Structures are given as C-alpha cells and as structure tokens.
Amino acid sequence: MTTNDTSGRLDEAFERLHASGPEFRGWLSNHAPMVVESLAAHGQAGAVHRWLDLYSDRLEEFPSRVEPVTDANWRAALGDPRRAADWVDHFTRAVTDRPWRSVLAEWWPRLLPGLYAAATHPVIRVGHAVRALEAEENAPRLTELAHALGYWAARHLPVSGITALPGAPSAALSLDAVPPLEAAEGGYLDRLAAVRDLPVWAADVTDPDTARARLTELVRAATHRYATHGHGDETMLVHAATAPNAVLRTLDALPRELWAPSLHAAWTASAAITAMYAPAEPADYTPPARLTAEEVVERALAHGDEHVIKFTDTALDVGDEQALAAAQRSVELSEPLV
C-alpha cells in the first residue's frame, strides 16, 4: 500500500508537526510524523488529527539553533544532537534548491553507518517521508524529509568492533542464531555498546536486485519473529522489523549501487536489536482469530500506541497471515495510548 491521501489531512498534520522537535523528554523520539503517514497510507487519514490530539503532550517545541551547517563544517556537526535544528535547516535548504532524490543519494551513504541512531527512529522516519513523497511531491512532504534527515544527522551513531559469527542460509535462521546479551541491562545505548558478536548474513551480496530480495526476506523474517519473541521487549523489538523495512521503502529512490550497502547495514541493525532485547525463550503464539488486513488496521488504530501502528504498517507490507498475527500480538503485548 502507498500513501494516497487526497484529503490533505496528512499534509496538514506534517505542517502542524514541523513546529515540534524530533524528540521529547530528553531523547525519546517523536513518533507522530511516522504514525500519521502510516495512518494515511492505510486509509485512515480521517483519524490523523484525532490521534495527534492524543499524542500532543509528547510534542515539544522545535529546538534552538546553534550555528548553520555548511558544506565546510558538516563533518564536525555530524552526530551532535545539539545541532538538530541546524541540520533541519541545512536539509530544508537542500531539498528546496535541488531534487530531493539527489539530496537523498548524496547523504544516504554518509548517514548509513549511523543507522543505529536514536534506536533507528531517524531512518524509519526517512522511510515514511520517502513513501509520502513518492506518492505526491509537495512542500509539507519535502519539509518532512528535511526534518527526518536532519534528525538522523544530529543523532548519527556508528557502531564498530563487532566480531562476525557464522550465519545461516536464511534471514530467519540467522536471526535465530543471534546470541543474546549475557547481561541485558540498561537503556538502548548501554545495550548497544555491549553488542560484540553478531552472525553474518548475506554479506556476499553485491547485486542490487539480490539485495532487494534479501532485504524483503529480512523484513518478513523479523516481522514473523515478533509473534513468538516480542515479549522480550514489546516496544524495542518492533524496530528489528520496522528499521529494515524503512530501508526497503527507500531503495527505489536511491541509486542502485547503494542497495547492497543498505542491505548490510539493515541486517546489522536488525540483528543488534535482536541481541539486545531477545527473550530467554520464545513463546507459542496462536492469534485468537484469523484477521483481515482491514481488521488489523482498525485494531491498531483503536489501540493507539505509536509502535503498534508502525509495526502494523510493516506487517501489512509483508501481508501474509503470519505477519498479521504478529501485528495482533503487538496489540496484545503493548500498553494502549491514553
């Protein structure tokens, strides 16, 4: 499914949100732009503003500017969260002056090593912005891409020092082979710093079409896996699927030579999240009833949690019965938005 909101509600929501910063309460990600795009993509544009009203206490003012980001100083500003507004300004100028695909192609390889930034929310936000732009190019959607790229640049976080372990032929078996952290404690940054060993999967892929196929396989495997492993952390394990899906959504807007590196970065991020939040044992899960895609969307919207809605959006992209069951599992595990 693609974003096809002819009512203008999505663009109104983007304009409303662009007065807000990318984070709240210190460093928690503002999920609203991603959620409203997900709702519009699945025929729920009429619920966008009602949902935003429920989420409004998590919207904080746009941050203060420090110093303009330029072609000469951008490397020093990369990964500096104090420069979020400066980065958004930089990308706003860029997408105003140049085609947005050109801007994305220039910056994607620069930002890709920092895919882990802010629990992968920046790349997820980029994926939603790209889907919206591919459906319709207009000023609010260009500005949303600028905000998403600016957030990614400000929170850019490379990871190194990971030892490669033997993988398995499939994405599903390779996710099963991910060793959980021995002492899984602390928040996201503490756990990420403790990841030292991850299995290799699809590392030899260089062909762009093969990379797309493998990335599609990864999204499906991570989505299915949530049904039996999501109880390890019902919120964080969502990103093992939604982060690679954001990358997958972006491929068609990127030069083909960037597809294979994108696959490799997406695999490492998904595997790292799996290691950080894996439960001690999988759970047997059978959904209470076989649901249609429309029923799954309605249940996710009624529940309201931002991660449930975004994970349901990814499950609908996968589209099979196991994916819809995993979406229902996220509804059951997560606290509703109130």
Buried (B, 14 or more C-beta within 10 A) or exposed (E): BEBEBEEEBBBBBBBBBBEBBBBBEEBEBBBBBBBBBBBBBBEBBEBBEEBBEEBEEBBBEBBEEEEEBEEEEBEEBBBBBEBBBBBBBBBBBBBEEEEBBEBBBEBBBBBBBBBBBBBBBBBBBBBBBBBBBBBBEEEBBBBBBBBBBBBBBBBBBEBEEBEEBEBBEBBBEBBBBBBEBEEBEEEBEEBBEBBEEBBBBBBEBEEBEBBBBBBBBBBBBBBBBBBBBBBBBBBBBBBBBBBBBBBBBBBEBBEEEBBBBBBBBBBBBBBBBBBBBBBEEBEEBEBEEEBEBEEBBBBBBEBBBBBBBBBBBBBBBBEEEBBBBBBBBBBBBBEEBE
